[in-house]
Amino acid sequence: MRRLGPALLVVVAAVTVPAVEPRTVRSLVEDATVRLASGCSGAVAERPNVIVTALHCVNDRTSVDVRFASGTQRTARVAVTDAAADQAVLLLDEPAPATPLRIATRRQIPGTVLYYYGHPDRVAFQTARLDRIGQCPSLPALQNALFTSIAGKPGDSGAPLVNGEGAIVGLVHGGAACRIATPASTLLALVARVAR
């Protein structure tokens, strides 16, 4: 009969690895929001070399200087625009030093809580509400402008308006008598054009 050696006692220590905290909507938006040399705002969206903003922020320019939350500054060229939706997509030659925000694919419904950071030179993170979707006199060709409760200021044009997942649902437009944002649906179509 064969004798077994001494029993090997193995102790497994439970190692607690701290959970990685998900980034807050505020930190996502703050990181992705950019300042344009024109004085407006914008956001890194979908890909690290894509910036979205309001068309009236770039006017007839072919390029614009962009400053990121990190302080880095780069020049982006105007790639595609949509005059009816007051939206523009800019392209960078190198990836931005920021995590891109996704663009929402689902239409938001009135009553949805939204978040808004505004121009990066001032702290203006706000909780807003989508009041209704419709036409605003300042963008007569756009039938699905987002009427919101944002308290925007000059320079906030082009800033992203995001949902609870941090996805862009619209870009701040403003308007003479409307607190509006332009919708994600037209923005998705513009970004798709530069992805080809």
Secondary structure as UniProt FT lines:
FT   HELIX           25..32
FT   STRAND          33..36
FT   TURN            37..38
FT   STRAND          41..45
FT   TURN            48..49
FT   STRAND          50..54
FT   HELIX           55..57
FT   TURN            58..60
FT   STRAND          63..67
FT   TURN            69..70
FT   STRAND          73..82
FT   TURN            83..86
FT   STRAND          87..92
FT   TURN            110..111
FT   STRAND          113..116
FT   TURN            120..121
FT   STRAND          126..134
FT   TURN            137..138
FT   TURN            140..141
FT   STRAND          145..148
FT   TURN            154..155
FT   TURN            157..158
FT   STRAND          160..162
FT   TURN            164..165
FT   STRAND          168..174
FT   STRAND          180..183
FT   HELIX           184..195
//
